[in-house]
Amino acid sequence: MLSDREIRIIKFLYKNKDKYCTSTEIGYNVGFSEKTIRTNINLISENVPKNIFEIVAKKGSGFKLVIGDHDKYIDYIYKSKASMSNLDQIYDKKGREKYILENLLLENRALTFDDLLEILFVSESTLQRDIYSLRNKLKDYGLDIVKDDNSYLSISGKELEKRHFILDFFFSSIYSNSFINELEDLNLFHKATISQLLIILLDEIREYGISVNDYAIQNLVIHFALVIERVKINCLIDNYDKDIAKGEGDEFLDFAKSVIRRISKSFAIDLPIEEKKYIYLQLLSKTKLSSENSIKSFKDYNQVIDLLRYLSKKLNINLLDDNVFMNNFIEHLKALENRVASGLYISNPLTDKIKTQYTSYFDLVVDSFKKFSIFENMDITDDERSYLVIYILSALERNKFNKKINVLVVCASGFSTGLMLKNRIQNEYTNTINIKNVIGYYEITPKNLDDVDLIISSVDLEGLVIAVPSVKVSVFLDEDDCALIDKEVEKLIKSYQDLWSDEQIVPNTNLTLFEKYFSEKNFIINKNPCTKDEVLNLIYKSLASTHEMEEFFRDQTLLRENFGSIVFKTLVAIPHPVSPIKDKAEIFTVISKADISWGKDSDKLRIVFYISPPGKNDPDFEKIIKVFTKILKDDSLIQALINIENFIDFKELILNLL
């Protein structure tokens, strides 16, 4: 298996897999010396089977990752991560600081300076710098790292401030991507409830010297928050007769009783005996020794990895790369298996809300577990499935805020000026923009627009109707240019946030907008095989008021197609004239139940959106173009359009996208 250091090297090479990277470049980006990089690459080459992946070296160019089997590559990386202990991840400054704080603050372990030197395997000067850095972080809370007469290190200060620091350090975006805020944004729990439960757990874990990682703490918080919600509405566990004291020592039982007592007191609720047993079971299942807590130890681990890969494709995010999700989700599956095997059936007060507001995600969980035969012989309730949806929703929230905007850079040529503009954009927008490619004006094709969110161009694209928003800038990217880019990026981020809501409310303004561009007379359901020319000739006749205008439509549309294909995913065509012909914009829609032959670009086309752009200034037109962007990014929307049978259904679908 790989070390965390080796995984970081591989992940950097994966991000740059289309080019060779020097050891200097790799070291600068992952935080190690060139010598360390070369040593670790040699270790990777010796230990990893070449049929999975290999790192090839080219003299004078550097190193490049070559993947033999992508599925096996993903499995190998994540199995390596799952098998790592905490000590495998403390070689760098952040890892060392986290380890020191976990031991001194969370676990109250007695460690000397020399103990840390031996454990962390660093020089005295390095450890002194780490402690100095931690002291700077702690001092804002009135805390400090001190040494007693026996040379043992500890953290001094008020207990309340220690708790505040723990919450900010261990549960902020540094390690868990604002876990509290995610749940608050989902409107499933009160933020005060989450914070108070964290304080109770952290306090009792430290008091009784319980060993537990931060992922498990987050998992416990979700379960206990749901216990509180359930008890408040009198939704209780029925007759669970497990003896909670059986098989465990008195100290653990005292720990569980103390947690239960504080939850009852803090939230002013009288917990029935069944609920106390449930809390005990959760504490028991998530505070085992680290060797038992590894997510790899879950018996259905490989099936779950396949399931998560499937869910990732469906949700268009990489769940396997979300450590918070991976740990919480699999920890929950372990607990679920134990509960069902023990005959513990729980209710979930959020089930109705999740099934109503997040129907598609709930159905996806149900279908996925059936598809991969996980727990197929166990009776899993909708209440249990709702728990799993919560983890998916949290992952979507994290992805929503972490997602970079994919940008295509367009210049008169795709070379010198394009590269200059690319470098300026990268310098200004390192954290928000990912540049997919740099191309010339005449290279704008559907293939180059795939997975592109925004075009930044030094060339005027006004003559092209493209289903991707664009910004025209100068190659020098001055302040005015950045302001235009900022405006578009802000719109895109907001649109990502809006996409996760299942609530479909269509305001009257959207209806007006729809009727401004679409009409039943410009809408056709075709049931017979036909050709591109037959479809376009029908459209020209419908849109043109004279024969001369009809010919003008034909010439201008052909001219636009000479710039590049207007066919997307072989199913959708968006033809249009290269310049406006009429003052008012119109859109002609063809939904075909049979294949349309569109020449060399596609012989199985099913949807045509012919756009006649406005000849006069029309600020609403951009909103309509964004509808096509959404359609082209979502295969399920394309299929929904193909299945449409009438104009009323078409209207409803488009309104929901506006």
C-alpha positions as CSV (number, residue, x, y, z in Angstrom):
1,M,0.0,0.0,0.0
2,L,1.0,3.6,-0.5
3,S,1.9,6.2,2.1
4,D,0.1,9.5,2.3
5,R,3.1,11.3,0.9
6,E,3.2,9.0,-2.1
7,I,-0.6,9.4,-2.6
8,R,-0.1,13.2,-2.7
9,I,2.6,12.9,-5.3
10,I,0.4,10.6,-7.4
11,K,-2.6,12.9,-7.1
12,F,-0.5,15.9,-8.3
13,L,0.7,13.9,-11.3
14,Y,-2.9,12.8,-12.0
15,K,-4.1,16.4,-12.1
16,N,-1.3,17.0,-14.7
17,K,-1.4,13.6,-16.4
18,D,-1.3,15.1,-19.9
19,K,2.3,16.4,-19.4
20,Y,5.6,15.7,-17.8
21,C,6.4,17.4,-14.4
22,T,9.8,18.0,-13.0
23,S,10.7,16.9,-9.4
24,T,11.1,20.6,-8.6
25,E,7.6,21.3,-9.7
26,I,6.1,18.3,-7.9
27,G,8.1,19.2,-4.7
28,Y,6.9,22.8,-4.8
29,N,3.3,21.8,-5.1
30,V,3.2,19.0,-2.5
31,G,5.7,20.4,0.0
32,F,8.8,18.1,-0.2
33,S,12.3,18.3,-1.4
34,E,13.4,17.1,-4.9
35,K,15.4,14.3,-3.3
36,T,12.3,13.1,-1.3
37,I,10.2,13.3,-4.5
38,R,12.6,11.1,-6.5
39,T,13.0,8.6,-3.6
40,N,9.2,8.2,-3.2
41,I,8.7,7.9,-7.0
42,N,11.3,5.0,-7.0
43,L,9.4,3.4,-4.1
44,I,6.1,3.7,-6.0
45,S,7.6,2.2,-9.1
46,E,9.0,-0.8,-7.1
47,N,5.7,-1.5,-5.3
48,V,2.8,-0.8,-7.6
49,P,1.9,-3.3,-10.4
50,K,2.4,-1.7,-13.7
51,N,-0.9,-3.0,-15.1
52,I,-2.6,-0.6,-12.6
53,F,-0.5,2.5,-13.1
54,E,3.1,3.6,-13.4
55,I,5.2,6.8,-13.3
56,V,7.4,7.1,-16.3
57,A,10.5,9.3,-16.4
58,K,11.8,11.2,-19.4
59,K,15.2,12.7,-19.2
60,G,15.1,16.5,-19.3
61,S,11.3,16.5,-19.0
62,G,10.4,14.9,-15.7
63,F,7.8,12.4,-14.6
64,K,4.3,11.5,-15.9
65,L,1.6,9.2,-14.6
66,V,0.4,6.5,-17.0
67,I,-2.8,4.6,-15.9
68,G,-3.3,1.1,-17.1
69,D,-6.7,0.4,-15.5
70,H,-8.6,3.4,-14.2
71,D,-10.9,1.4,-12.0
72,K,-8.1,-0.5,-10.4
73,Y,-6.2,2.8,-10.0
74,I,-9.0,4.3,-8.0
75,D,-9.4,1.2,-5.8
76,Y,-5.6,1.1,-5.1
77,I,-5.5,4.7,-4.0
78,Y,-8.5,4.5,-1.7
79,K,-7.6,1.1,-0.2
80,S,-4.2,2.7,0.5
81,K,-5.8,5.7,2.2
82,A,-8.2,3.4,4.2
83,S,-5.3,1.3,5.5
84,M,-3.3,4.2,6.8
85,S,-2.9,4.9,10.5
86,N,-2.8,8.4,12.0
87,L,1.0,8.1,12.2
88,D,1.2,7.6,8.4
89,Q,-0.2,11.2,8.0
90,I,2.0,13.3,10.4
91,Y,5.1,13.9,8.3
92,D,4.2,17.5,7.3
93,K,3.6,20.6,9.4
94,K,-0.2,20.4,9.3
95,G,-0.2,16.7,10.1
96,R,2.3,17.2,13.0
97,E,0.3,20.1,14.5
98,K,-2.9,18.1,14.3
99,Y,-1.3,15.1,16.0
100,I,0.1,17.2,18.8
101,L,-3.3,18.9,19.5
102,E,-5.2,15.6,19.3
103,N,-2.9,14.1,22.0
104,L,-2.6,17.1,24.3
105,L,-6.1,18.6,23.8
106,L,-8.5,15.8,22.8
107,E,-7.0,12.9,24.6
108,N,-5.1,14.6,27.5
109,R,-2.1,12.2,26.9
110,A,1.1,12.8,28.9
111,L,3.8,13.4,26.4
112,T,7.2,15.1,26.7
113,F,9.1,17.0,24.1
114,D,11.4,14.0,23.7
115,D,8.4,11.7,23.2
116,L,7.2,13.9,20.4
117,L,10.7,13.9,18.8
118,E,10.7,10.1,18.7
119,I,7.1,9.7,17.5
120,L,7.2,12.4,14.8
121,F,10.8,11.6,13.8
122,V,11.8,15.2,13.3
123,S,14.7,17.4,14.5
124,E,14.5,19.6,17.6
125,S,14.4,22.8,15.6
126,T,11.5,21.5,13.5
127,L,9.4,20.5,16.5
128,Q,10.2,23.8,18.2
129,R,8.9,25.6,15.1
130,D,5.7,23.5,15.2
131,I,5.1,24.3,18.9
132,Y,5.8,28.0,18.3
133,S,3.2,27.9,15.4
134,L,0.6,26.2,17.6
135,R,1.2,28.7,20.4
136,N,0.4,31.5,18.0
137,K,-2.9,29.7,17.1
138,L,-3.7,29.1,20.8
139,K,-3.0,32.5,22.1
140,D,-6.1,34.1,20.5
141,Y,-8.1,31.8,22.8
142,G,-6.1,32.6,25.9
143,L,-4.4,29.2,25.7
144,D,-0.7,28.1,25.7
145,I,1.5,25.0,25.6
146,V,3.4,24.7,28.9
147,K,5.8,22.2,30.4
148,D,5.5,20.9,34.0
149,D,8.3,20.0,36.5
150,N,8.5,16.5,35.0
151,S,8.9,17.9,31.4
152,Y,5.4,16.8,30.4
153,L,3.6,19.1,27.9
154,S,0.1,20.3,28.4
155,I,-2.3,23.0,27.2
156,S,-3.2,25.6,29.8
157,G,-6.2,27.9,29.9
158,K,-9.9,28.0,30.6
159,E,-11.9,24.9,29.8
160,L,-14.5,26.8,27.9
161,E,-11.9,28.4,25.6
162,K,-10.3,24.9,25.0
163,R,-13.7,23.8,23.8
164,H,-14.0,26.8,21.5
165,F,-10.6,26.1,20.1
166,I,-11.4,22.4,19.5
167,L,-14.6,23.3,17.6
168,D,-12.8,25.9,15.4
169,F,-9.7,23.9,14.8
170,F,-10.9,20.3,14.4
171,F,-14.4,21.0,12.9
172,S,-13.7,24.0,10.7
173,S,-13.2,23.9,6.9
174,I,-9.5,22.9,7.5
175,Y,-10.5,19.3,8.3
176,S,-14.2,18.8,7.8
177,N,-15.3,21.5,5.4
178,S,-17.6,23.3,7.9
179,F,-19.5,20.3,9.1
180,I,-21.8,22.5,11.3
181,N,-22.5,24.9,8.5
182,E,-23.3,22.1,6.0
183,L,-26.0,20.8,8.3
184,E,-27.3,24.3,9.0
185,D,-27.5,25.1,5.3
186,L,-29.5,21.9,4.7
187,N,-32.0,23.2,7.2
188,L,-32.2,19.8,8.9
189,F,-30.9,20.6,12.3
190,H,-30.6,23.7,14.5
191,K,-27.0,24.9,14.6
192,A,-27.1,25.3,18.4
193,T,-28.1,21.6,18.7
194,I,-25.0,20.5,16.7
195,S,-22.7,22.8,18.6
196,Q,-24.0,21.7,22.0
197,L,-23.7,18.0,21.1
198,L,-20.1,18.5,19.9
199,I,-19.2,20.1,23.2
200,I,-20.8,17.3,25.2
201,L,-19.1,14.6,23.3
202,L,-15.7,16.3,23.2
203,D,-15.9,16.9,27.0
204,E,-16.8,13.4,27.9
205,I,-14.4,11.8,25.4
206,R,-11.6,13.7,27.0
207,E,-12.8,13.1,30.6
208,Y,-12.9,9.3,30.1
209,G,-9.9,9.0,27.8
210,I,-11.9,7.5,24.9
211,S,-10.0,7.0,21.6
212,V,-12.1,8.3,18.7
213,N,-11.4,10.2,15.4
214,D,-13.1,13.4,14.3
215,Y,-15.1,11.6,11.6
216,A,-16.7,9.3,14.1
217,I,-17.5,12.3,16.4
218,Q,-19.3,13.9,13.4
219,N,-21.2,10.7,12.8
220,L,-22.3,10.5,16.4
221,V,-23.4,14.1,16.4
222,I,-25.8,13.4,13.4
223,H,-27.3,10.3,15.2
224,F,-27.8,12.2,18.5
225,A,-29.3,15.2,16.8
226,L,-31.8,12.9,15.3
227,V,-32.5,11.3,18.6
228,I,-33.4,14.7,20.0
229,E,-35.6,15.5,17.1
230,R,-37.3,12.1,17.4
231,V,-38.0,12.3,21.1
232,K,-39.4,15.8,20.8
233,I,-42.1,14.6,18.5
234,N,-42.6,11.4,20.5
235,C,-41.2,9.2,17.7
236,L,-39.5,6.5,19.8
237,I,-37.7,3.1,19.4
238,D,-40.0,0.1,20.2
239,N,-39.1,-2.5,22.8
240,Y,-35.4,-3.1,22.3
241,D,-34.3,-5.5,24.9
242,K,-30.5,-5.6,24.6
243,D,-28.6,-5.4,27.9
244,I,-26.4,-2.4,27.5
245,A,-24.0,-3.4,30.1
246,K,-23.2,-6.8,28.6
247,G,-19.7,-7.3,27.3
248,E,-18.3,-3.9,28.3
249,G,-16.3,-2.6,31.3
250,D,-17.7,-0.3,33.9
251,E,-15.6,2.6,32.7
252,F,-17.2,2.6,29.3
253,L,-20.6,2.2,30.8
254,D,-19.9,5.2,33.0
255,F,-18.8,7.2,29.9
256,A,-22.1,6.3,28.1
257,K,-24.2,7.1,31.1
258,S,-22.5,10.5,31.5
259,V,-23.1,11.4,27.8
260,I,-26.8,10.4,28.1
261,R,-27.2,12.3,31.3
262,R,-25.8,15.5,29.8
263,I,-27.9,15.2,26.6
264,S,-31.0,14.9,28.8
265,K,-30.1,17.9,30.9
266,S,-28.9,20.2,28.1
267,F,-31.9,19.6,25.9
268,A,-34.4,19.3,28.7
269,I,-35.7,15.9,27.5
270,D,-36.6,12.7,29.3
271,L,-34.9,10.0,27.4
272,P,-36.8,6.6,27.5
273,I,-34.7,3.5,28.2
274,E,-34.8,2.4,24.5
275,E,-33.3,5.7,23.4
276,K,-30.6,5.4,26.1
277,K,-29.8,1.9,24.7
278,Y,-29.6,3.3,21.2
279,I,-27.2,6.1,22.3
280,Y,-25.1,3.4,24.1
281,L,-25.0,1.3,20.9
282,Q,-23.8,4.2,18.8
283,L,-21.1,5.1,21.3
284,L,-20.0,1.4,21.4
285,S,-19.9,1.0,17.6
286,K,-17.9,4.2,17.0
287,T,-15.3,4.1,19.8
288,K,-13.5,0.9,19.0
289,L,-9.8,0.5,18.7
290,S,-8.4,2.1,15.5
291,S,-7.5,-1.3,14.0
292,E,-11.3,-2.1,14.1
293,N,-12.4,1.3,12.9
294,S,-10.7,1.2,9.5
295,I,-13.3,1.7,6.8
296,K,-11.5,-1.0,4.8
297,S,-12.6,-3.6,7.5
298,F,-16.2,-3.3,6.5
299,K,-17.1,-6.7,4.9
300,D,-18.9,-5.1,1.9
301,Y,-16.2,-2.5,1.3
302,N,-15.5,-3.4,-2.3
303,Q,-19.3,-3.4,-3.1
304,V,-19.6,0.0,-1.4
305,I,-16.7,1.4,-3.5
306,D,-18.5,0.3,-6.7
307,L,-21.8,1.8,-5.4
308,L,-20.1,5.1,-4.6
309,R,-18.4,5.2,-8.0
310,Y,-21.9,4.7,-9.5
311,L,-23.4,7.4,-7.3
312,S,-20.5,9.8,-8.2
313,K,-21.4,9.5,-11.9
314,K,-25.1,10.0,-11.2
315,L,-24.5,13.1,-9.0
316,N,-21.6,14.5,-11.1
317,I,-19.3,14.7,-8.1
318,N,-16.4,12.5,-6.8
319,L,-17.7,11.0,-3.6
320,L,-14.6,8.8,-3.4
321,D,-12.4,11.8,-3.0
322,D,-14.4,13.3,-0.2
323,N,-12.7,11.9,3.0
324,V,-15.4,13.3,5.3
325,F,-18.2,11.6,3.3
326,M,-16.2,8.3,2.9
327,N,-15.6,7.9,6.6
328,N,-19.0,9.0,7.8
329,F,-20.9,7.0,5.2
330,I,-19.1,3.7,5.8
331,E,-19.1,4.2,9.6
332,H,-22.8,4.6,9.3
333,L,-23.2,1.4,7.2
334,K,-21.3,-0.5,9.9
335,A,-23.6,0.8,12.6
336,L,-26.7,0.1,10.4
337,E,-25.6,-3.5,10.0
338,N,-25.1,-3.9,13.7
339,R,-28.5,-2.3,14.5
340,V,-30.4,-4.5,12.0
341,A,-28.6,-7.6,13.1
342,S,-29.5,-6.8,16.7
343,G,-33.1,-6.2,15.9
344,L,-32.9,-2.4,16.6
345,Y,-35.3,-0.6,14.3
346,I,-35.2,3.2,14.6
347,S,-37.4,6.0,13.3
348,N,-36.3,9.1,11.7
349,P,-38.3,12.4,12.0
350,L,-36.7,13.7,8.8
351,T,-37.8,10.9,6.6
352,D,-41.0,12.6,5.3
353,K,-39.1,15.9,4.7
354,I,-36.3,14.1,2.8
355,K,-38.7,12.0,0.7
356,T,-40.7,15.1,-0.2
357,Q,-37.9,17.7,-0.7
358,Y,-35.1,15.4,-1.8
359,T,-37.1,12.8,-3.7
360,S,-34.5,12.1,-6.4
361,Y,-31.7,11.5,-3.9
362,F,-33.8,9.2,-1.8
363,D,-34.9,7.2,-4.9
364,L,-31.2,7.1,-6.0
365,V,-30.2,5.5,-2.7
366,V,-32.9,2.9,-2.9
367,D,-32.1,2.0,-6.5
368,S,-28.3,1.9,-5.9
369,F,-28.4,-0.4,-3.0
370,K,-30.6,-2.8,-5.0
371,K,-28.3,-2.6,-8.0
372,F,-25.2,-3.5,-6.0
373,S,-26.9,-6.1,-3.7
374,I,-25.8,-4.4,-0.5
375,F,-27.7,-5.6,2.6
376,E,-30.0,-7.5,0.1
377,N,-31.1,-10.0,2.8
378,M,-31.7,-7.4,5.4
379,D,-34.9,-5.4,6.1
380,I,-33.8,-1.8,5.6
381,T,-36.5,0.8,6.3
382,D,-37.0,4.2,4.7
383,D,-36.0,5.7,8.0
384,E,-32.6,4.1,7.7
385,R,-32.3,5.2,4.0
386,S,-33.0,8.8,5.0
387,Y,-29.9,8.8,7.2
388,L,-27.8,7.9,4.1
389,V,-29.4,10.7,2.1
390,I,-28.2,13.2,4.7
391,Y,-24.6,12.2,4.1
392,I,-25.1,12.6,0.3
393,L,-26.7,16.0,0.8
394,S,-23.7,17.1,3.0
395,A,-21.3,15.9,0.3
396,L,-23.2,17.9,-2.3
397,E,-23.0,21.0,-0.1
398,R,-19.2,20.7,0.2
399,N,-18.9,20.1,-3.6
400,K,-21.1,23.1,-4.3
401,F,-18.7,25.5,-2.5
402,N,-15.5,23.7,-3.5
403,K,-16.3,23.4,-7.2
404,K,-14.0,25.4,-9.5
405,I,-15.4,27.0,-12.7
406,N,-14.2,25.2,-15.8
407,V,-13.0,27.8,-18.3
408,L,-12.2,27.7,-22.0
409,V,-9.8,30.4,-23.2
410,V,-10.3,31.6,-26.8
411,C,-7.9,33.8,-28.7
412,A,-7.3,34.8,-32.4
413,S,-4.8,32.0,-32.4
414,G,-4.6,29.4,-29.6
415,F,-0.9,30.0,-28.9
416,S,1.1,33.1,-27.8
417,T,-1.7,35.5,-26.8
418,G,-3.8,32.7,-25.5
419,L,-1.0,31.4,-23.2
420,M,-0.4,34.9,-22.0
421,L,-4.1,35.3,-21.2
422,K,-4.2,31.9,-19.6
423,N,-1.3,32.7,-17.2
424,R,-2.9,36.0,-16.2
425,I,-6.2,34.2,-15.4
426,Q,-4.5,31.5,-13.4
427,N,-2.7,34.2,-11.4
428,E,-5.9,36.1,-10.6
429,Y,-8.3,33.1,-10.1
430,T,-6.2,30.2,-8.7
431,N,-8.9,29.1,-6.2
432,T,-12.0,29.6,-8.4
433,I,-11.1,28.9,-12.0
434,N,-9.8,25.7,-13.7
435,I,-8.7,26.4,-17.3
436,K,-9.7,23.4,-19.4
437,N,-8.0,24.5,-22.7
438,V,-6.7,27.3,-24.8
439,I,-8.0,27.3,-28.4
440,G,-8.4,29.5,-31.4
441,Y,-11.6,31.2,-32.6
442,Y,-12.1,28.6,-35.4
443,E,-11.6,25.7,-33.0
444,I,-14.9,26.3,-31.1
445,T,-16.7,23.0,-31.5
446,P,-19.1,21.1,-29.2
447,K,-16.3,18.7,-28.3
448,N,-14.2,21.7,-27.0
449,L,-17.2,23.0,-25.1
450,D,-17.8,19.7,-23.2
451,D,-17.8,20.3,-19.4
452,V,-17.0,24.1,-19.9
453,D,-18.8,26.5,-17.6
454,L,-17.5,29.8,-19.0
455,I,-15.6,31.1,-22.1
456,I,-13.1,33.9,-21.6
457,S,-12.2,35.3,-25.0
458,S,-10.0,38.0,-26.4
459,V,-12.1,37.7,-29.6
460,D,-15.6,39.0,-30.0
461,L,-18.0,36.0,-30.0
462,E,-21.1,38.0,-30.6
463,G,-21.8,36.4,-34.0
464,L,-21.9,32.9,-32.4
465,V,-24.8,31.6,-30.3
466,I,-23.1,29.3,-27.9
467,A,-24.8,27.4,-25.1
468,V,-22.1,28.6,-22.7
469,P,-21.8,32.1,-21.2
470,S,-18.8,34.1,-22.4
471,V,-16.8,37.2,-21.4
472,K,-14.7,39.3,-23.8
473,V,-11.5,40.6,-22.3
474,S,-8.2,42.0,-23.4
475,V,-5.1,39.8,-23.3
476,F,-3.7,42.1,-20.6
477,L,-6.6,41.3,-18.2
478,D,-7.0,44.7,-16.6
479,E,-9.3,45.6,-13.6
480,D,-12.4,46.1,-15.9
481,D,-11.9,42.7,-17.4
482,C,-11.6,41.1,-13.9
483,A,-14.8,42.8,-12.9
484,L,-16.6,41.2,-15.9
485,I,-15.2,37.8,-15.0
486,D,-16.1,38.2,-11.3
487,K,-19.7,39.0,-12.3
488,E,-20.0,35.8,-14.4
489,V,-18.3,33.6,-11.8
490,E,-20.7,34.9,-9.2
491,K,-23.7,34.0,-11.4
492,L,-22.3,30.5,-12.0
493,I,-21.7,29.8,-8.3
494,K,-25.2,30.9,-7.5
495,S,-26.6,28.7,-10.2
496,Y,-24.7,25.7,-8.7
497,Q,-26.3,26.4,-5.4
498,D,-29.8,26.7,-6.9
499,L,-29.4,23.4,-8.7
500,W,-29.4,21.3,-5.5
501,S,-32.9,22.4,-4.5
502,D,-35.7,20.0,-5.5
503,E,-38.3,22.7,-5.1
504,Q,-39.8,23.8,-8.4
505,I,-41.5,27.1,-8.1
506,V,-42.2,28.8,-11.4
507,P,-42.7,32.6,-11.0
508,N,-44.9,34.5,-13.4
509,T,-41.8,36.3,-14.8
510,N,-40.5,33.0,-16.1
511,L,-43.8,32.3,-17.9
512,T,-43.5,35.7,-19.6
513,L,-39.9,34.9,-20.5
514,F,-40.9,31.6,-22.0
515,E,-43.7,33.1,-24.1
516,K,-41.4,35.8,-25.4
517,Y,-39.2,33.2,-27.2
518,F,-41.2,30.0,-27.6
519,S,-44.6,29.4,-29.2
520,E,-46.7,26.4,-30.2
521,K,-46.5,27.4,-33.8
522,N,-42.7,27.1,-33.6
523,F,-42.9,23.6,-32.0
524,I,-43.1,20.3,-33.8
525,I,-43.1,16.6,-32.7
526,N,-41.7,14.6,-35.6
527,K,-42.4,10.9,-35.8
528,N,-40.7,9.9,-39.0
529,P,-37.0,9.5,-40.0
530,C,-35.8,12.7,-41.9
531,T,-32.8,14.6,-42.9
532,K,-31.1,17.8,-41.8
533,D,-32.2,19.7,-44.9
534,E,-35.8,18.7,-44.5
535,V,-35.9,20.0,-40.9
536,L,-34.1,23.2,-41.7
537,N,-36.2,24.0,-44.7
538,L,-39.4,23.6,-42.6
539,I,-37.9,26.0,-40.0
540,Y,-36.8,28.6,-42.5
541,K,-40.3,28.7,-44.1
542,S,-41.9,29.1,-40.6
543,L,-39.6,31.9,-39.5
544,A,-39.3,33.9,-42.7
545,S,-42.0,36.3,-44.0
546,T,-40.6,36.4,-47.6
547,H,-38.7,34.1,-49.9
548,E,-35.7,36.5,-49.7
549,M,-35.6,36.2,-45.9
550,E,-35.9,32.4,-46.2
551,E,-32.8,32.3,-48.4
552,F,-31.0,34.7,-46.0
553,F,-31.7,32.3,-43.1
554,R,-30.3,29.4,-45.2
555,D,-27.1,31.3,-46.2
556,Q,-26.4,32.7,-42.7
557,T,-27.0,29.3,-41.0
558,L,-24.7,27.5,-43.5
559,L,-22.0,30.2,-42.8
560,R,-22.3,29.6,-39.1
561,E,-21.9,25.8,-39.5
562,N,-18.7,26.5,-41.5
563,F,-17.1,27.8,-38.3
564,G,-17.7,24.4,-36.5
565,S,-20.3,21.8,-35.7
566,I,-23.4,22.8,-33.8
567,V,-24.3,19.2,-32.8
568,F,-23.9,18.3,-29.1
569,K,-23.7,14.7,-27.7
570,T,-24.9,13.4,-31.2
571,L,-28.5,14.0,-30.0
572,V,-28.9,17.8,-29.9
573,A,-28.4,20.4,-32.6
574,I,-28.5,24.2,-32.0
575,P,-28.2,25.8,-35.4
576,H,-28.6,29.6,-35.9
577,P,-27.6,32.3,-38.4
578,V,-24.2,33.9,-38.0
579,S,-25.8,37.3,-37.5
580,P,-29.4,38.4,-36.5
581,I,-32.0,38.5,-39.3
582,K,-35.1,39.7,-37.4
583,D,-35.5,42.3,-34.7
584,K,-37.2,39.9,-32.3
585,A,-35.6,36.7,-31.2
586,E,-37.5,33.4,-31.8
587,I,-36.7,29.7,-31.1
588,F,-38.0,26.9,-33.2
589,T,-38.1,23.5,-31.5
590,V,-38.2,20.1,-33.1
591,I,-38.5,16.9,-30.9
592,S,-38.1,13.8,-33.0
593,K,-39.2,10.3,-32.1
594,A,-37.2,9.0,-35.0
595,D,-33.6,9.6,-36.0
596,I,-32.7,12.8,-37.9
597,S,-29.7,12.4,-40.2
598,W,-27.5,15.5,-39.7
599,G,-24.7,14.7,-42.1
600,K,-21.3,13.8,-40.8
601,D,-22.0,15.1,-37.3
602,S,-24.8,12.7,-36.4
603,D,-27.1,10.1,-37.9
604,K,-29.3,9.8,-34.7
605,L,-30.2,13.4,-33.8
606,R,-33.4,13.8,-31.8
607,I,-33.6,17.5,-30.7
608,V,-33.2,20.7,-32.7
609,F,-33.3,24.2,-31.2
610,Y,-33.1,26.7,-34.0
611,I,-32.2,30.1,-32.5
612,S,-33.0,33.3,-34.4
613,P,-31.1,35.8,-32.3
614,P,-32.5,39.3,-31.6
615,G,-31.4,42.2,-33.9
616,K,-31.9,44.7,-31.1
617,N,-30.6,44.8,-27.6
618,D,-32.4,42.1,-25.5
619,P,-31.1,41.5,-22.0
620,D,-33.5,38.6,-21.5
621,F,-31.9,36.6,-24.3
622,E,-29.0,35.6,-22.2
623,K,-31.3,33.9,-19.7
624,I,-32.7,31.7,-22.4
625,I,-29.3,30.7,-23.6
626,K,-28.5,29.5,-20.1
627,V,-31.4,27.1,-20.4
628,F,-29.6,25.3,-23.2
629,T,-26.4,25.2,-21.1
630,K,-28.3,23.3,-18.4
631,I,-29.8,20.9,-20.9
632,L,-26.5,20.1,-22.5
633,K,-24.9,19.4,-19.1
634,D,-27.6,16.9,-18.0
635,D,-28.2,13.7,-20.0
636,S,-31.4,13.1,-18.0
637,L,-32.8,16.4,-19.3
638,I,-32.0,15.5,-22.9
639,Q,-33.8,12.2,-22.4
640,A,-36.7,13.9,-20.8
641,L,-37.0,16.2,-23.9
642,I,-36.9,13.3,-26.3
643,N,-39.7,11.7,-24.3
644,I,-42.0,14.8,-24.5
645,E,-45.3,14.2,-26.3
646,N,-46.8,17.7,-26.5
647,F,-46.2,21.5,-26.2
648,I,-47.7,21.7,-22.6
649,D,-45.1,19.2,-21.3
650,F,-42.3,21.0,-23.1
651,K,-43.4,24.3,-21.6
652,E,-43.4,22.8,-18.1
653,L,-39.9,21.4,-18.5
654,I,-38.4,24.7,-19.8
655,L,-40.2,26.8,-17.1
656,N,-38.5,24.6,-14.5
657,L,-35.1,25.4,-16.0
658,L,-35.6,29.2,-16.2
